[in-house]
Amino acid sequence: MGFGFEELKVKSVLHSFRYSLDFVTDQVADVTETDMAAQPDGVANHPSWIIGHLTFACQMLGGVVGLSDWLPNDWAKRFGPGSRAVANGKFYLPKREALAQLYSAGIRLSAAVTALDESQLDAPFPDEAYIDVFPTVRHALTQVLVGHTAFHVGQLSVWRKAMGLQAMDRSYE
């Protein structure tokens, strides 16, 4: 049983993705370099890890749409599935560099996705272990670029509150 989302257009997915990445940038604009890796009680993921993780997710998904890896080899261990945030700012890139990496990854992935035709979007997802979640490349793009990214945007909001930072001037709508 489906909900009829199969016709979701890539353009709308990429719009939501870009909006989310812009919101990430806004959420850390007032965060000091020192606080980027702070871990207040009960909050597992801090901004430095989230930004690195989203950047790594772009590379992982990029591999599905034909991009070669571009990040240093240690990013999988530091930011990939199963990695954990550490409260040590020296373990991470400075905020400005991390955001530049995320922006670059978003542009690179968006360009590759835009170049896909309908048959490539509707091709089976190449890793059969994920076939129930991602039956096609289009499903993976939608879930990772919209759902996964939004999940981490939410984590940043929780982190901001736990850090006692002022609420954002705009909501994530």
Secondary structure by P-SEA (a helix, b strand, c coil): cccccccccaaaaaaaaaaaaaaaaaaaccccccccccccccccccaaaaaaaaaaaaaaaaaaacccccccccccccccccccccccccccccaaaaaaaaaaaaaaaaaaaaacccccccccccccccccccccaaaaaaaaacaaaaaaaaaaaaaaaaacccccccccc
